[in-house]
Amino acid sequence: MVRISNYIKRTTEQGKEFFTLELQGGVEIVKSQETGKNYMTARKASMSCTFDEATCISLIGTELPGSVKKVECDAYEYTIKDTGEVITLNHRFEYLEENDATSKVEKSKSTIEDFMSNANVKNAFSSNGELVH
């Protein structure tokens, strides 16, 4: 499950305003690469939407099926707001639906006739369509 945790007003290159919703995944424990100590965090992803600001506000706290996953992408520079340090990343976090196409469900090729041909008739409900006690 993910939760809508915030919304952000953004502007296109043409000057048109729109909103994105911030989606936050569940809490997870990760190990610091610098200190080796564990800490808790939650992955976040943003998603564009067609909602007005009032609707975005009302959606905060709403839970949706799915998860926020780390996805590889082309390298890009990112500035850490707190320190001003510029780092290069080659991943982003993306919302994936619960029944995403990556989790294929294979359908059975058998038919009802195949099933019934293997059924034990002695234990069947009825062989002539009538219930007899």
N, C-alpha and C positions, 0 to 999 in steps of 0.2 A: 504494500500500500504506500502511496505517497500522499502528502498533504499540501494543499495550497497554502503557502506561508506568507506571501506578500504579493504586491503588484508593483510594476514600475512603468512610469510614463516615459515613452521614448519618442523620438522625432526622426522621420525618414530624411533622406538627403534632399527631398523636395520640400521639406518643411511641414509635412503632414504628421500630426500626433497620433499615436496608437499606444496600446498597453500590452505588456507582457505579464504573465503570471509566473511567480517563482514557485517551483515544485520542490519539496524536500522529501527525501527518502528516509528510511528508518535509521535509528542510531546504530553506529558500528564502531568497533574498537580497532584502531590502527597503531602501528609502532612508528615513532619518530625516527627519521633517518639520521638526524643529528645526535639525539641523546639516547636513542634506543629504548626510551620509555613509552609505555602505552598511553593513549589518550582517546577520548570519544569525539566523534564527529558525525555529520550527516551530509550526504551528497545532495547538491542542489543543481537544478537545471531550470532554465527559463523557457517559456513557450508563448509564442504570439497568440493573440486572441482578437476577436471582433467585438468584445464587450466594452461598454462605457465604464467610466470610473466607478459609478455607484454599484454596478454589477460586480466589478472586480473586488470592491470592498466587501460585498456580501458573500463572496465565494471564499474568503480567507477562512481557513479551518476545515474546508471541505476535503474529504478523503476520496481518492480515486484508486482503482485497481491498477497495479503496475509497479514499476521500480525505476530508480535513477541509476544508470549504468555508465561506467567509464568507456568511452569510445575513442579509438585512435583517429587522428586527423592530420592534415598537413601542419608542419611546425609554424608557430606564431609567437610573437613576443607579448608578454603580459607584465604589467606593472603592479607590484604589490602595493596596495594603497597605504598601508601603515608605514612601510619603510622606504618606498620609492624605488626599490630594487626592481630591475627589469630582468625577467627570466624568460627562457624559451620553453614552451610547452608543445607537446605533440598529441594531446588528448583533450577531450571536452566531456562534459557530463550531459547525458541525453535521457529523456523520459522514454521508457519502453512500455508498451501496453502489456497487460498480464498475459494475453494470448497472442503475443508477437509472432510474426511469421517465422522467426528462427526456431520456434518450438513446434515442429511439424507433428501433426496427429495423423497417423496412418489409418485409413479406413479398411475394414475387413472386406475381402473379396467374396466371402461366402454368402450364399443366399439362404432364405428360409427353407427352401427345399433341401439344401445340403444339411442344414441343422436337423430337420425333421427326419431325414433318412438315417441319421445316427442316433435318433432318440430311442430310448427303451420303452416300447409300447406297453409293456406290463405295468409300468409306473405312470403311464399317461393318464390324464384326467378322463378322457373318453375316447373310445375307438369308433363309436358310431354317432357321436354328437349328442347323446342323451346321458343325463346324470342318473345313475342307478345306484341305490344304496344297498 
